[in-house]
Amino acid sequence: MPEIEKKFYVLRAVNGKENKVKEYLESEIKNNNLQEYISQVIIPTEKIIQNRNGKKVHKERAFLPGYIIIEAALVGEVVHFLKNVNFIIGFLGGNHPVPLRPAEVSRLLGKADELQEQPEEFDVDYIVGETVKINYGPFTGFHGEIEEVYPDKKKLKIMVKIFGRKSPLELGYLQVEKE
């Protein structure tokens, strides 16, 4: 039996329900033996770093919210099956789904791979002599002047006036904010 030709298509989903749709599709594909017709369900994601209470929080979010990419052969009842999944609005292209061009697929999948493999950077340009406010730790609310910058350790040496005397503190980039 010859291999069925599959192409990449874009499904429109309710924003925020992409993961739920992906889980459901993957379980239904397995339960109904549709692996021959649908081989991949992809949600392109990117890793982001947020600052919460002075701590680095790593999160993953969809960089194309509301869209799911599938590799499928749209034959027989496959189109009907995909359109009738909860939280699916339909195909990009409406009643006549148009497959993505190979260049678009490689760009989307390459972008997804590139974003997941990129080193986690958190660069903020701090300059010696600049005034910063401490936003986390025992000295929250204090203001100080940057004496030294250690970009390799992502730390700063800050002179803070405590009880009328200047004291040096070594703090991480995420513990301060520019004024």
Contact map, one row per residue, 1 for C-alpha under 8 A:
11100000000000000000000000000000000000000000000000000000000000000000000000000000000000000000000000000000000000000000000000000000000000000000000000000000000000000000000000000000000
11110000000000000000000000000000000000000000000000000000000000000000000000000000000000000000000000000000000000000000000000000000000000000000000000000000000000000000000000000000000
11111000000000000000000000000000000000000000000000000000000000000000000000000000000000000000000000000000000000000000000000000000000000000000000000000000000000000000000000000000000
01111100000000000000000000000000000110000000000000000000000000000000000010000000000000000000000000000000000000000000000000000000000000000000000000000000000000000000000000000000000
00111110000000000000000000000000000000000000000000000000000000000000000010000000000000000000000000000000000000000000000000000000000000000000000000000000000000000000000000000000000
00011111000000000000000000000000000011000000000000000000000000000000001111000000000000000000000000000000000000000000000000000000000000000000000000000000000000000000000000000000000
00001111100000000000000000000000000000000000000000000000000000000000001110000000000000000000000000110000000000000000000000000000000000000000000000000000000000000000000000000000000
00000111110000000000000000000000000000000000000000000000000000000000111100000000000000000000000000110000100000000000000000000000000000000000000000000000000000000000000000000000000
00000011111000000000000000000000000000000000000000000000000000000000111100000000000000000011000011110000000000000000000000000000000000000000000000000000000000000000000000000000000
00000001111100000000000000000000000000000000000000000000000000000011110000000000000000000011000000110000000000000000000000000000000000000000000000000000000000000000000000000000000
00000000111110000000000000000000000000000000000000000000000000000011110000000000000000011111000000000000000000000000000000000000000000000000000000000000000000000000000000000000000
00000000011111000000000000000000000000000000000000000000000000000111000000000000000000011111000000000000000000000000000000000000000000000000000000000000000000000000000000000000000
00000000001111101100100000000000000000000000000000000000000000000111000000000000000000111100000000000000000000000000000000000000000000000000000000000000000000000000000000000000000
00000000000111111100000000000000000000000000000000000000000000000100000000000000000000111000000000000000000000000000000000000000000000000000000000000000000000000000000000000000000
00000000000011111100000000000000000000000000000000000000000000001100000000000000000000000000000000000000000000000000000000000000000000000000000000000000000000000000000000000000000
00000000000001111110000000000000000000000000000000000000000000001100000000000000000000000000000000000000000000000000000000000000000000000000000000000000000000000000000000000000000
00000000000011111111100000000000000000000000000000000000000000000100000000000000000000100000000000000000000000000000000000000000000000000000000000000000000000000000000000000000000
00000000000011111111110000000000000000000010000000000000000000001111000000000000000000000000000000000000000000000000000000000000000000000000000000000000000000000000000000000000000
00000000000000011111111000000000000000000010000000000000000000000000000000000000000000000000000000000000000000000000000000000000000000000000000000000000000000000000000000000000000
00000000000000001111111100000000000000000000000000000000000000000000000000000000000000000000000000000000000000000000000000000000000000000000000000000000000000000000000000000000000
00000000000010001111111110000000000000000000000000000000000000000000000000000000000011110000000000000000000000000000000000000000000000000000000000000000000000000000000000000000000
00000000000000000111111111000000000000001110000000000000000000000001000000000000000000000000000000000000000000000000000000000000000000000000000000000000000000000000000000000000000
00000000000000000011111111100000000000000000000000000000000000000000000000000000000000000000000000000000000000000000000000000000000000000000000000000000000000000000000000000000000
00000000000000000001111111110000000000000000000000000000000000000000000000000000000000000000000000000000000000000000000000000000000000000000000000000000000000000000000000000000000
00000000000000000000111111111000000000001000000000000000000000000000000000000000000010000000000000000000000000000000000000000000000000000000000000000000000000000000000000000000000
00000000000000000000011111111100000000001000000000000000000000000000000000000000000000000000000000000000000000000000000000000000000000000000000000000000000000000000000000000000000
00000000000000000000001111111110000000000000000000000000000000000000000000000000000000000000000000000000000000000000000000000000000000000000000000000000000000000000000000000000000
00000000000000000000000111111111010000000000000000000000000000000000000000000000000000000000000000000000000000000000000000000000000000000000000000000000000000000000000000000000000
00000000000000000000000011111111111001000000000000000000000000000000000000000000000000000000000000000000000000000000000000000000000000000000000000000000000000000000000000000000000
00000000000000000000000001111111111000000000000000000000000000000000000000000000000000000000000000000000000000000000000000000000000000000000000000000000000000000000000000000000000
00000000000000000000000000111111110000000000000000000000000000000000000000000000000000000000000000000000000000000000000000000000000000000000000000000000000000000000000000000000000
00000000000000000000000000011111110000000000000000000000000000000000000000000000000000000000000000000000000000000000000000000000000000000000000000000000000000000000000000000000000
00000000000000000000000000001111111100000000000000000000000000000000000000000000000000000000000000000000000000000000000000000000000000000000000000000000000000000000000000000000000
00000000000000000000000000011111111111000000000000000000000000000000000000000000000000000000000000000000000000000000000000000000000000000000000000000000000000000000000000000000000
00000000000000000000000000001100111111100000000000000000000000000000000000000000000000000000000000000000000000000000000000000000000000000000000000000000000000000000000000000000000
00010000000000000000000000000000111111100000000000000000000000000000000000000000000000000000000000000000000000000000000000000000000000000000000000000000000000000000000000000000000
00010100000000000000000000000000011111100000000000000000000000000000000111100100000000000000000000000000000000000000000000000000000000000000000000000000000000000000000000000000000
00000100000000000000000000001000011111111000000000000000000000000000011110000000000000000000000000000000000000000000000000000000000000000000000000000000000000000000000000000000000
00000000000000000000000000000000001111111000000000000000000000000000011100000000000000000000000000000000000000000000000000000000000000000000000000000000000000000000000000000000000
00000000000000000000000000000000000001111100000000000000000000000000111100000000000000000000000000000000000000000000000000000000000000000000000000000000000000000000000000000000000
00000000000000000000010011000000000001111110000000000000000000000001111000000000000000000000000000000000000000000000000000000000000000000000000000000000000000000000000000000000000
00000000000000000000010000000000000000011111000000000000000000000001110000000000000000000000000000000000000000000000000000000000000000000000000000000000000000000000000000000000000
00000000000000000110010000000000000000001111100000000000000001010011100000000000000000000000000000000000000000000000000000000000000000000000000000000000000000000000000000000000000
00000000000000000000000000000000000000000111110000000000000001110001100000000000000000000000000000000000000110010000000000000000000000000000000000000000000000000000000000000000000
00000000000000000000000000000000000000000011111000000000000111110000000000000000000000000000000000000000000000010011000000000000000000000000000000000000000000000000000000000000000
00000000000000000000000000000000000000000001111100000000000111100000000000000000000000000000000000000000000000010011000000000000000000000000000000000000000000000000000000000000000
00000000000000000000000000000000000000000000111110000000011110000000000000000000000000000000000000000000000000000011000000000000000000000000000000000000000000000000000000000000000
00000000000000000000000000000000000000000000011111000000011110000000000000000000000000000000000000000000000000000000000000000000000000000000000000000000000000000000000000000000000
00000000000000000000000000000000000000000000001111100001111000000000000000000000000000000000000000000000000000000000000101000000000000000000000000000000000000000000000000000000000
00000000000000000000000000000000000000000000000111110001111000000000000000000000000000000000000000000000000000000000000000000000000000000000000000000000000000000000000000000000000
00000000000000000000000000000000000000000000000011111111100000000000000000000000000000000000000000000000000000000000000000000000000000000000000000000000000000000000000000000100000
00000000000000000000000000000000000000000000000001111111100000000000000000000000000000000000000000000000000000000000000000000000000000000000000000000000000000000000000000000000000
00000000000000000000000000000000000000000000000000111110000000000000000000000000000000000000000000000000000000000000000000000000000000110000000000000000000000000000000000000000000
00000000000000000000000000000000000000000000000000111111000000000000000000000000000000000000000000000000000000000000000000000000000000110000000000000000000000000000000000000111000
00000000000000000000000000000000000000000000000000111111100000000000000000000000000000000000000000000000000000000000000000000000000000000000000000000000000000000000000000000110000
00000000000000000000000000000000000000000000000011110111110000000000000000000000000000000000000000000000000000000000000000000000000000000000000000000000000000000000000000000100000
00000000000000000000000000000000000000000000000011110011111000000000000000000000000000000000000000000000000000000000000000000000000000000000000000000000000000000000000000000000000
00000000000000000000000000000000000000000000001111000001111100000000000000000000000000000000000000000000000000000000000000000000000000000000000000000000000000000000000000000000000
00000000000000000000000000000000000000000000001111000000111110000000000000000000000000000000000000000000000000000000000000000000000000000000000000000000000000000000000000000000000
00000000000000000000000000000000000000000000111100000000011111000000000000000000000000000000000000000000000000000000000000000000000000000000000000000000000000000000000000000000000
00000000000000000000000000000000000000000000111100000000001111100000000000000000000000000000000000000000000000000000000000000000000000000000000000000000000000000000000000000000000
00000000000000000000000000000000000000000011110000000000000111111000000000000000000000000000000000000000000000000000000000000000000000000000000000000000000000000000000000000000000
00000000000000000000000000000000000000000001110000000000000011111000000000000000000000000000000000000000000000000000000000000000000000000000000000000000000000000000000000000000000
00000000000000000000000000000000000000000011100000000000000001111110000000000000000000000000000000000000000000000000000000000000000000000000000000000000000000000000000000000000000
00000000000000110100000000000000000000000000000000000000000001111110000000000000000000000000000000000000000000000000000000000000000000000000000000000000000000000000000000000000000
00000000000111111100000000000000000000000000000000000000000000011111000000000000000000000000000000000000000000000000000000000000000000000000000000000000000000000000000000000000000
00000000011110000100000000000000000000000010000000000000000000011111100000000000000000000000000000000000000000000000000000000000000000000000000000000000000000000000000000000000000
00000000011110000100010000000000000000001111000000000000000000000111110000000000000000000000000000000000000000000000000000000000000000000000000000000000000000000000000000000000000
00000001111000000000000000000000000000011111000000000000000000000011111000000000000000000000000000000000000000000000000000000000000000000000000000000000000000000000000000000000000
00000001111000000000000000000000000001111100000000000000000000000001111100000000000000000000000000000000000000000000000000000000000000000000000000000000000000000000000000000000000
00000111100000000000000000000000000001111000000000000000000000000000111110000000000000000000000000000000000000000000000000000000000000000000000000000000000000000000000000000000000
00000111100000000000000000000000000011110000000000000000000000000000011111000000000000000000000000000000000000000000000000000000000000000000000000000000000000000000000000000000000
00011110000000000000000000000000000011000000000000000000000000000000001111100100000000000000000000000000000000000000000000000000000000000000000000000000000000000000000000000000000
00000100000000000000000000000000000010000000000000000000000000000000000111111110000000000000000000000000000000000000000000000000000000000000000000000000000000000000000000000000000
00000000000000000000000000000000000010000000000000000000000000000000000011111110000000000000000000000000000000000000000000000000000000000000000000000000000000000000000000000000000
00000000000000000000000000000000000000000000000000000000000000000000000001111110000000000000000000000000000000000000000000000000000000000000000000000000000000000000000000000000000
00000000000000000000000000000000000000000000000000000000000000000000000001111111100000000000000000000000000000000000000000000000000000000000000000000000000000000000000000000000000
00000000000000000000000000000000000010000000000000000000000000000000000011111111110000000000000000000000000000000000000000000000000000000000000000000000000000000000000000000000000
00000000000000000000000000000000000000000000000000000000000000000000000001111111111000000000000000000000000000000000000000000000000000000000000000000000000000000000000000000000000
00000000000000000000000000000000000000000000000000000000000000000000000000001111111100000000000000000000000000000000000000000000000000000000000000000000000000000000000000000000000
00000000000000000000000000000000000000000000000000000000000000000000000000001111111110000000000000000000000000000000000000000000000000000000000000000000000000000000000000000000000
00000000000000000000000000000000000000000000000000000000000000000000000000000111111110010100000000000000000000000000000000000000000000000000000000000000000000000000000000000000000
00000000000000000000000000000000000000000000000000000000000000000000000000000011111110011110000000000000000000000000000000000000000000000000000000000000000000000000000000000000000
00000000000000000000000000000000000000000000000000000000000000000000000000000001111111010000000000000000000000000000000000000000000000000000000000000000000000000000000000000000000
00000000000000000000100010000000000000000000000000000000000000000000000000000000111111110000000000000000000000000000000000000000000000000000000000000000000000000000000000000000000
00000000000000000000100000000000000000000000000000000000000000000000000000000000000111110000000000000000000000000000000000000000000000000000000000000000000000000000000000000000000
00000000000011001000100000000000000000000000000000000000000000000000000000000000000011111000000000000000000000000000000000000000000000000000000000000000000000000000000000000000000
00000000001111000000100000000000000000000000000000000000000000000000000000000000011111111100000000000000000000000000000000000000000000000000000000000000000000000000000000000000000
00000000001111000000000000000000000000000000000000000000000000000000000000000000001000111110000000000000000000000000000000000000000000000000000000000000000000000000000000000000000
00000000001110000000000000000000000000000000000000000000000000000000000000000000011000011111010000000000000000000000000000000000000000000000000000000000000000000000000000000000000
00000000111100000000000000000000000000000000000000000000000000000000000000000000001000001111111110000000000000000000000000000000000000000000000000000000000000000000000000000000000
00000000111100000000000000000000000000000000000000000000000000000000000000000000000000000111110011000000000000000000000000000000000000000000000000000000000000000000000000000000000
00000000000000000000000000000000000000000000000000000000000000000000000000000000000000000011111111000000000000000000000000000000000000000000000000000000000000000000000000000000000
00000000000000000000000000000000000000000000000000000000000000000000000000000000000000000111111110000000000000000000000000000000000000000000000000000000000000000000000000000000000
00000000000000000000000000000000000000000000000000000000000000000000000000000000000000000010111110000000000000000000000000000000000000000000000000000000000000000000000000000000000
00000000000000000000000000000000000000000000000000000000000000000000000000000000000000000010111111000000000000000000000000000000000000000000000000000000000000000000000000000000000
00000000100000000000000000000000000000000000000000000000000000000000000000000000000000000011111111100000000000000000000000000000000000000000000000000000000000000000000000000000000
00000000100000000000000000000000000000000000000000000000000000000000000000000000000000000001100111110000000000000000000000000000000000000000000000000000000000000000000000000000000
00000011110000000000000000000000000000000000000000000000000000000000000000000000000000000000000011111000000000000000000000000000000000000000000000000000000000000000000000000000000
00000011110000000000000000000000000000000000000000000000000000000000000000000000000000000000000001111101100000000000000000000000000000000000000000000000000000000000000000000000000
00000000000000000000000000000000000000000000000000000000000000000000000000000000000000000000000000111111100000000000000000000000000000000000000000000000000000000000000000000000000
00000000000000000000000000000000000000000000000000000000000000000000000000000000000000000000000000011111110000000000000000000000000000000000000000000000000000000000000000000000000
00000000000000000000000000000000000000000000000000000000000000000000000000000000000000000000000000001111111000000000000000000000000000000000000000000000000000000000000000000000000
00000000000000000000000000000000000000000000000000000000000000000000000000000000000000000000000000011111111100000000000000000000000000000000000000000000000000000000000000000000000
00000001000000000000000000000000000000000000000000000000000000000000000000000000000000000000000000011111111111000000000000000000000000000000000000000000000000000000000000000000000
00000000000000000000000000000000000000000000000000000000000000000000000000000000000000000000000000000111111111000000000000000000000000000000000000000000000000000000000000000000000
00000000000000000000000000000000000000000000000000000000000000000000000000000000000000000000000000000011111111100000000000000000000000000000000000000000000000000000000000000000000
00000000000000000000000000000000000000000001000000000000000000000000000000000000000000000000000000000001111111110000000000000000000000000000000000000000000000000000000000000000000
00000000000000000000000000000000000000000001000000000000000000000000000000000000000000000000000000000000111111111000000000000000000000000000000000000000000000000000000000000000000
00000000000000000000000000000000000000000000000000000000000000000000000000000000000000000000000000000000111111111100000000000000000000000000000000000000000000000000000000000000000
00000000000000000000000000000000000000000000000000000000000000000000000000000000000000000000000000000000001111111110000000000000000000000000000000000000000000000000000000000000000
00000000000000000000000000000000000000000001110000000000000000000000000000000000000000000000000000000000000111111111000000000000000000000000000000000000000000000000000000000000000
00000000000000000000000000000000000000000000000000000000000000000000000000000000000000000000000000000000000011111111100000000000000000000000000000000000000000000000000000000000000
00000000000000000000000000000000000000000000000000000000000000000000000000000000000000000000000000000000000001111111110000000000000000000000000000000000000000000000000000000000000
00000000000000000000000000000000000000000000111000000000000000000000000000000000000000000000000000000000000000111111110000000000000000000000000000000000000000000000000000000000000
00000000000000000000000000000000000000000000111000000000000000000000000000000000000000000000000000000000000000011111110000000000000000000000000000000000000000000000000000000000000
00000000000000000000000000000000000000000000000000000000000000000000000000000000000000000000000000000000000000001111111000000000000000000000000000000000000000000000000000000000000
00000000000000000000000000000000000000000000000000000000000000000000000000000000000000000000000000000000000000000111111100000000000000000000000000000000000000000000000000000000000
00000000000000000000000000000000000000000000000000000000000000000000000000000000000000000000000000000000000000000000111110000000000000000000000000000000000000000000000000000000000
00000000000000000000000000000000000000000000000010000000000000000000000000000000000000000000000000000000000000000000011111000000000000000000000000000000000000000000000000000000000
00000000000000000000000000000000000000000000000000000000000000000000000000000000000000000000000000000000000000000000001111100000000000000000000000000000000000000000000000000000000
00000000000000000000000000000000000000000000000010000000000000000000000000000000000000000000000000000000000000000000000111110000000000000000000000000000000000000000000000000000000
00000000000000000000000000000000000000000000000000000000000000000000000000000000000000000000000000000000000000000000000011111000000000000000000000000000000000000000000000000000000
00000000000000000000000000000000000000000000000000000000000000000000000000000000000000000000000000000000000000000000000001111100000000000000000000000000000000000000000000001000000
00000000000000000000000000000000000000000000000000000000000000000000000000000000000000000000000000000000000000000000000000111110000000000000000000000000000000000000000000000000000
00000000000000000000000000000000000000000000000000000000000000000000000000000000000000000000000000000000000000000000000000011111010000000000000001001000000000000000000000000000000
00000000000000000000000000000000000000000000000000000000000000000000000000000000000000000000000000000000000000000000000000001111110000000000000001001000000000000000000000000000000
00000000000000000000000000000000000000000000000000000000000000000000000000000000000000000000000000000000000000000000000000000111110000000000000011111000000000000000000000000000000
00000000000000000000000000000000000000000000000000000000000000000000000000000000000000000000000000000000000000000000000000000011111000000000000011100000000000000000000000000000000
00000000000000000000000000000000000000000000000000000000000000000000000000000000000000000000000000000000000000000000000000000111111100000000000011000000000000000000000000000000000
00000000000000000000000000000000000000000000000000000000000000000000000000000000000000000000000000000000000000000000000000000000111110000000001111000000000000000000000000000000011
00000000000000000000000000000000000000000000000000000000000000000000000000000000000000000000000000000000000000000000000000000000011111000000001111000000000000000000000000000001111
00000000000000000000000000000000000000000000000000000000000000000000000000000000000000000000000000000000000000000000000000000000001111100001111100000000000000000000000000000001111
00000000000000000000000000000000000000000000000000000000000000000000000000000000000000000000000000000000000000000000000000000000000111111011111100000000000000000000000000000011100
00000000000000000000000000000000000000000000000000001100000000000000000000000000000000000000000000000000000000000000000000000000000011111011100000000000000000000000000000000011100
00000000000000000000000000000000000000000000000000001100000000000000000000000000000000000000000000000000000000000000000000000000000001111111000000000000000000000000000000000011000
00000000000000000000000000000000000000000000000000000000000000000000000000000000000000000000000000000000000000000000000000000000000001111111000000000000000000000000000000000010000
00000000000000000000000000000000000000000000000000000000000000000000000000000000000000000000000000000000000000000000000000000000000000011111000000000000000000000000000000000000000
00000000000000000000000000000000000000000000000000000000000000000000000000000000000000000000000000000000000000000000000000000000000001111111110000000000000000000000000000000000000
00000000000000000000000000000000000000000000000000000000000000000000000000000000000000000000000000000000000000000000000000000000000011111111110000000000000000000000000000000000000
00000000000000000000000000000000000000000000000000000000000000000000000000000000000000000000000000000000000000000000000000000000000011100011111000000000000000000000000000000000000
00000000000000000000000000000000000000000000000000000000000000000000000000000000000000000000000000000000000000000000000000000000000011000011111100000000000000010000000000000000000
00000000000000000000000000000000000000000000000000000000000000000000000000000000000000000000000000000000000000000000000000000000001111000000111110000000000000011000000000000000000
00000000000000000000000000000000000000000000000000000000000000000000000000000000000000000000000000000000000000000000000000000000001111000000011111000000000001111000000000000000000
00000000000000000000000000000000000000000000000000000000000000000000000000000000000000000000000000000000000000000000000000000001111100000000001111100000000001110000000000000000000
00000000000000000000000000000000000000000000000000000000000000000000000000000000000000000000000000000000000000000000000000000111111100000000000111111000000111100000000000000000000
00000000000000000000000000000000000000000000000000000000000000000000000000000000000000000000000000000000000000000000000000000001100000000000000011111000000111100000000000000000000
00000000000000000000000000000000000000000000000000000000000000000000000000000000000000000000000000000000000000000000000000000001000000000000000001111100000111000000000000000000000
00000000000000000000000000000000000000000000000000000000000000000000000000000000000000000000000000000000000000000000000000000111000000000000000001111110011110000000000000000000000
00000000000000000000000000000000000000000000000000000000000000000000000000000000000000000000000000000000000000000000000000000000000000000000000000011111111100000000000000000000000
00000000000000000000000000000000000000000000000000000000000000000000000000000000000000000000000000000000000000000000000000000000000000000000000000001111111000000000000000000000000
00000000000000000000000000000000000000000000000000000000000000000000000000000000000000000000000000000000000000000000000000000000000000000000000000000111111000000000000000000000000
00000000000000000000000000000000000000000000000000000000000000000000000000000000000000000000000000000000000000000000000000000000000000000000000000000111111000000000000000000000000
00000000000000000000000000000000000000000000000000000000000000000000000000000000000000000000000000000000000000000000000000000000000000000000000000001111111100000000000000011000000
00000000000000000000000000000000000000000000000000000000000000000000000000000000000000000000000000000000000000000000000000000000000000000000000000001111111110000000000001111000000
00000000000000000000000000000000000000000000000000000000000000000000000000000000000000000000000000000000000000000000000000000000000000000000000001111100011111000000000011111000000
00000000000000000000000000000000000000000000000000000000000000000000000000000000000000000000000000000000000000000000000000000000000000000000000001111000001111100000000111100000000
00000000000000000000000000000000000000000000000000000000000000000000000000000000000000000000000000000000000000000000000000000000000000000000000111110000000111110000000111100000000
00000000000000000000000000000000000000000000000000000000000000000000000000000000000000000000000000000000000000000000000000000000000000000000000111100000000011111000011110000000000
00000000000000000000000000000000000000000000000000000000000000000000000000000000000000000000000000000000000000000000000000000000000000000000011110000000000001111100011110000000000
00000000000000000000000000000000000000000000000000000000000000000000000000000000000000000000000000000000000000000000000000000000000000000000001100000000000000111111111000000000000
00000000000000000000000000000000000000000000000000000000000000000000000000000000000000000000000000000000000000000000000000000000000000000000000000000000000000011111111000000000000
00000000000000000000000000000000000000000000000000000000000000000000000000000000000000000000000000000000000000000000000000000000000000000000000000000000000000001111100000000000000
00000000000000000000000000000000000000000000000000000000000000000000000000000000000000000000000000000000000000000000000000000000000000000000000000000000000000001111110000000000000
00000000000000000000000000000000000000000000000000000000000000000000000000000000000000000000000000000000000000000000000000000000000000000000000000000000000000001111111000000000000
00000000000000000000000000000000000000000000000000000000000000000000000000000000000000000000000000000000000000000000000000000000000000000000000000000000000000111101111100000000000
00000000000000000000000000000000000000000000000000000000000000000000000000000000000000000000000000000000000000000000000000000000000000000000000000000000000000111100111110000000000
00000000000000000000000000000000000000000000000000000000000000000000000000000000000000000000000000000000000000000000000000000000000000000000000000000000000011110000011111000000000
00000000000000000000000000000000000000000000000000000000000000000000000000000000000000000000000000000000000000000000000000000000000000000000000000000000000111110000001111100000000
00000000000000000000000000000000000000000000000000000000000000000000000000000000000000000000000000000000000000000000000000000000000000000000000000000000001111000000000111110000000
00000000000000000000000000000000000000000000000000000000000000000000000000000000000000000000000000000000000000000000000000000000000000000000000000000000001111000000000011111011000
00000000000000000000000000000000000000000000000000000000000000000000000000000000000000000000000000000000000000000000000000000000000000000000000000000000011100000000000001111111000
00000000000000000000000000000000000000000000000000000000000000000000000000000000000000000000000000000000000000000000000000010000000000000000000000000000011100000000000000111111100
00000000000000000000000000000000000000000000000000100111000000000000000000000000000000000000000000000000000000000000000000000000000000000000000000000000000000000000000000011111100
00000000000000000000000000000000000000000000000000000110000000000000000000000000000000000000000000000000000000000000000000000000000001111000000000000000000000000000000000111111100
00000000000000000000000000000000000000000000000000000100000000000000000000000000000000000000000000000000000000000000000000000000000111110000000000000000000000000000000000111111110
00000000000000000000000000000000000000000000000000000000000000000000000000000000000000000000000000000000000000000000000000000000000111100000000000000000000000000000000000001111111
00000000000000000000000000000000000000000000000000000000000000000000000000000000000000000000000000000000000000000000000000000000001110000000000000000000000000000000000000000001111
00000000000000000000000000000000000000000000000000000000000000000000000000000000000000000000000000000000000000000000000000000000001110000000000000000000000000000000000000000000111
